[in-house]
C-alpha cells in the first residue's frame, strides 16, 4: 500500500525553552512535567534537537529536562578537542551540577548514549538510572559517509554546508527522518520539527566532529558500575546501527542491563512504541504514569516478542553475533 507523508516545512519556528549557565557555556533546555517528580535528563541523537527526543515523553507526567546537545539547536558548541562523547560527558556533568539535583535518571537516544555512558562510568553518584534508546556505543568499522565528508572538506565544505544543505534543509530532514524510521512510517509529529533549525551549517559540522571522535573516545570505556540500573530499548530492524553489534558491547560492560528488543521496529522505538518507552523510563524514575500502571512490556508493544520481555542482555542471546553498524 502506498502512503503519502508531508515534507517538513523550513518555516516552522523552533520551541524555545530556558538557558542554563554552567560557568563555561550556555545550554538551551526544554522542560516538561511536574517539577516535584524525580528529574529525568534526556539527550537527543546525532543531527537532532531536544524538541525531537522530548516529543514521546511530553505529557507523561515525568519531569523531563531535554537539553540541545553542544553545537545543536540553541546550545553553544564545545571547543575543538572536546566535541566527542568523552568531552560531552564533562559538558553533561557541568549541566547536572548547574541544575543542582542530587541524582537524576539519564536517558539518551543513539549517539547521545555515548556521552551518557562515559558519565555513568566516571560519576555514577550523579545518576539514579540509565535508559538507553537505540544506543550507539561500540566503536564501529569505517564508513565513507561521502555526503558528510564532503560537507566538512576544506574549501568545498563551507559551500556545501551553507549553499546546498542549509538551503535544502527540508529535503535533508525528510530524508533523514525516513531513513531513521525505516521500516516504520515517520511519526506524524516529526514533520513539525523546524527544518532550518535542525539542518544547518553549524549542525552539519557538529555531526561530523562528534562522529570523527566517536571511535577514539569509546575504545577506552571498559566497564560500567554494576550497581547502576540500566535499561535498553532497541528495534530489531534498526538499519542505522546494528542492535547485535552494540548489545554485545553493552553486555560485556553491564551484564545485568535489562533489554527490550522490538520486532518490526527501526531506529526510533521511542516514537513507534512510545508507551513502552515512557513506562521503562518511569520505572527507573520511580513513577509509572497512571494509565500505564500495571502493564507489562508485552501489553505496551504488540511488536515485542513475548519471550524477550524483561530479559537481561545475557538472556536475549543477542550478544553472540556481531553486525556492522553505522553511527
N, C-alpha and C positions, 0 to 999 in steps of 0.2 A: 504494500500500500504506500502511495506517495503522500507525504505530508509537507506542508509549507510552513516555515517559521520566519519571523521577521528578522530584519537586519538591524543591529544596534544603531541608534541614531548618534551622530557625532555631536549633537547639540544638547544632549541631556546634561544637566548640572550635577556635579558630584555632591554627595552628602558631606556636610561639614560638622565635625564634632568639636572636641576640645584639644588644646595644645598642652602637652606635658613638657615641662622644662626639667632636664636631668642635670644641668650644670655643664654639660658638654654639647647638647644638641636639643633641638625641638622635635617632638614626636607628636604627630597627629593621631588621635584616637577616637573611635566611636564607642558608645556605651549604651547598653540596654538592660532592662530588668531591674529588680529591686536591689538597691544599694545595701540592704540589710542581709542579703544572701551571701554565701561564700563566693568570693570572686573567681572568675574564670578568665584567663588571658588567652586570646585566640589569635593565632598567626596565620596569615594567608600564604599562598604558594608563590611560585615564580611567575612574574608577569601579571600579577593580580593586585587587588587592593583590599583594605579592610571591609569595604562595603559588600564585596562578593562573599567572603567567608562568613560574614555575620548573618546573611540572609536566612539560612535554615534555622538559626537559633534565636532570632528576634521573636519576641512574644512567648518564649518558652518558660519564662519566669526565672530563668537563671540569670545571675548577674554577670553579663558578658562585657569584657573590655577588649576591643579589637583595634590594635594599632596598625597604621600603614608601616610596613617594614622599611628599613632605610633605603632611600632612593626611589620609593614608590609613593604614589598619591601625594599627600602634602608633607610627608616626612623628609627631613634632610638626609642626604647621602652621607655615608661614613667616609673618613679619609681613605685614600689608597692604601692597600695593605690590610685593611680591617673589614673588607666587604664580603668576605666569605662566611661560612657558618660559624667558625670559631670567633671571629671578630663580632659577628652579630649576637653571639651568646653574651658577650660583655655588654653590648648595647642593651640586650634584654635584661641583664642584671641591673643596669642603671635605671631602666624603666621601672622594674619592680621595686627598687629602693625608693624611687621618686613617688610611686603610688602608696608606699608605706603600709602595705598589707603584711600580716605576719606570714602567711603562706597562701599560695594560690594553686588552683588546678590550671595546668598549662596544656592547651590544645593547639594543634597545628596541622596544616594540610601540606602535603607534598614536600617540596624542598624546605619549607618553613620548619619541618620536623627536625632538620639537621641542627639548626641553632638551638632548638628546644632540647635535643639530646645532649648537646655539649653543656648546656646549662645544668641539666639534670646530673651529669657526671661530675661537674665542678661544685655546684651549690644545691645539693638535694634538700638542704634545710629551708630553701625558699619555696619548695613545692609540696603540695598535698597529693598530687597525682599527675599523670601524664596521659593525654589522649592523642593518639597519632592516627591521622586520616590519610590513607594512601601515602605512607611515609617514604620519601626518597632519602635514604640514609647510607646506603652502601656505595663505596666508590664504584664507578661504572666504566665500562670499556669506552674507548674513544668513539665519538660520533662526529661526522663532519659538520653538521648544523650550518649548512652553507649560507642560508639567508642571514642568520645571526652573526656569523663570522664576517660576512660582507658588510654588515651594518656597523661594525666596530673596527673595520680595517682602516689603516692610515690613508689619508687623502680622500678616498671614496666613501668612507664610513659616515662622516658627518652629512654628506649629501644624501645618502640613502636614508639616514635616520630622520633628517629634517624635511626632505622634499619628496620622499617616497612613502616611508612607513607612516610618518606623522600625518601626511595628507590623506592617506587611505586607512585611517585608524579604524573605521567601522568595518572595513573588509578584513583587516588583520585580526580584530577582536572576534568577529563572527567565525573566522577560520579556526582560531584558537579554541573557542568555545565548543565548536563541533568536534574537533579532534580530541579535546579533553573529555567530552561527554560520551563519545562512542563506547559502546553500541547503543546508548540511550539517547533519546531526544534531548536537546538542550532545555534545561529547566526554564520556564517562561520568564521568571524574574531576572534571569541573567541578561536578557536582551535590554533591560532597563539600566544596565551599567553605563556610565559615561565614557564612551569610547575614547575620546581625546584625552581624558584623564588617566585611562588605563594604558593606552598605547601612545607613547610619545617618545621623543628623542632621549629624554633622561631615563625613562623606564627601560628602554631597549638597552642602553649602556649598562644599567644596573643588572638586568638579566644576564648579560654576557659576563660581567665581572664576577657575579656570585657563582655562575656555572663553571668558569675557569678555575675558581678557587676551591670548588667542591671536593674533588678527589683528594687533594693535598690536605685539606682540613679534616676530612672524615677518616683518613687512613689511621691516624694515631688513636682514635677512640676505641678502647679495648673492652670497657666494662661499664655497666650501669649499676646504681645502688640496688641491691637485691630487695630491700625493704620498700622501695618506691612502687606504688601501684601503677601499672602501665596497661592501658587498653589500646587495641589496634582495630581499625575499621578499614577493610580493603575490598575492592571489587575484583573478582577473579578475572574479568575481561579487560582489566586495565592495560591499555597499549601505550601509555605514556611511560610508566615504569612497571617492570615485571614484578608481581607480588612475590613469587618464589625467591627471586634474587635478593630482595630486601628482607623478607621474613626470615630467611636463613641467617642473615647477618644479625638481625634483632634477637633471634633465638640464642645465638652464641653469647650475647651480652646480657640478656634478661630472659632466661628460660621460662619464667613464670608469667610473662605477659599474656593477657587474655586477648584472643583474636576473634573477630567476626569476619569471615571471608564470604562474600556475597556472590552467588551465581548470577550471570547475566548483567553485571554492573561494571562500569568502567572506572575512570579516574575521579569521578565526582560523587562518591557514595553519600556525602553529606547533603547533597541536593536531591538525589534519587531516593534514598532511604532516610529521609530527614528525621522521622520519628525514632528510628533506631539510633541515629547519631545523637539526638537530644537525650535519649534515655541513657545511653552509655556515658555521655558527659555528665548527666545528672547523677548517675551512680557514683562517679568519682567525686562530685561536688557535695554529695550527701543530700541531694534533693532531686527527686523524680517528679516531673510535672504531674499534676493530679489526674489528668485524663489518660496518662500513660502508666500510672502506678499499677503494679501487679502484672504487667505484660512481660512476656518473655521475648528474647530476640526473634524467635520464630514467629511470634504473633505480630511483630512490628515490621518485619521484612519478609514478605512471602517468597522472596528470591534467596533467602538464607537457607542453606542446606541444614536440615534439622539436626544432623549428627555433628555439625560444627558449632552449634550454639553454645557459648560459654566455655569453649575449649581453650587451652593454652597453646602457645605456638608449637610446643613439642608434640602435643596430641593431634594436631592437624595433619602432620606428616608433610606439610608444605615446605619444610626446611630441607628436604632431602635432595632437591633438584634445583639447579640454577638456570635463570633465564636472563639473557642480555636485555638491559633496560636503558632507557634514555631519561635523563633528569628533566 
